[in-house]
């Protein structure tokens, strides 16, 4: 199992501009690296962490600090969580988007192409439809839209047609490995070496639609901005263009926040060498302006 290294940790903590007695939300707890760094910089104050994945609760239980509260919830439920905790405003909210290394390391979750597992891909395996359910029920037109819109896959129509044909023959792939092999057979060009696995874009598309990741991001950002104190910061680390586009436009267009540097902050060459997962990361920051 690979060691989980928080992406852009020093930069994210610096961007939050932590106030010693402030209240901060880590909207994506994961392994808790960002949360621990926040707690290290607080004197008093409070850290709230959310995670949609129920397995995060066991990792959160390892933090024995009275200033820390973990809630099993998607960040699109931020308003409800803060209301339950009787917190009207917070000093900062951090989003570290995408799939964690723990989820990738667990083959049973169906997030990775490298090992055979059930086609699941749910952040919360207790809720909603799995990836296999989507492949089993969506129309050819809807499948093509999913792969094109969420995976930016140029072969979206061919993939959708192949899935429906396999479905009609009761030969739909049952595992991640079978699905990845099917996609590779459709999109891979003979003699051409690709930087990423040919099924990567299709996997991303399925994962996004299964978890409604982009809808959750829009809602989570809006709620985070609405809960910030004046001068409070929202920090978002994204890993692909669809996420970054939503973060960029939301922070740019929301009159409640000011964006200082419009270009995203990127990981250093040293961090990319130490943590290859960070190579596609982009971090954007906005500060709450005078409250209306």
TAHU-V85216 format. One line per field, one symbol per residue. ss: DSSP state (H for helix, E for strand, L for the rest). A space follows every 50 residues. Layout:
BEGIN
ss->???
END
This chain:
BEGIN
ss->LLLLLLLLHHHHHHHHLLLLLLEEEELLLLLLHHHHHHHHHLLLLEEEEE ELLLLHHHHHLLLLLLLEEEEELLHHHHHHHHHHLLLLLEEEEEEELLLL HHHHHLHHHLLLLLLLLELLLLLLLLLLLLHHHHHHHLLHHHHHHHHHHH HLLLLHHHHHHHHHHHHHLLLLLLEHHHHHHHHHHHHLLLLLLLLLLLLH HHHHHHHHHHHLHHHHHHHHHHHHHHHEEEEEEEEEEELLHHHHHHHHHH HHHLLLEELLLLLLEELLHHHHHHLHHHHHLEEEEEEELLLL
END
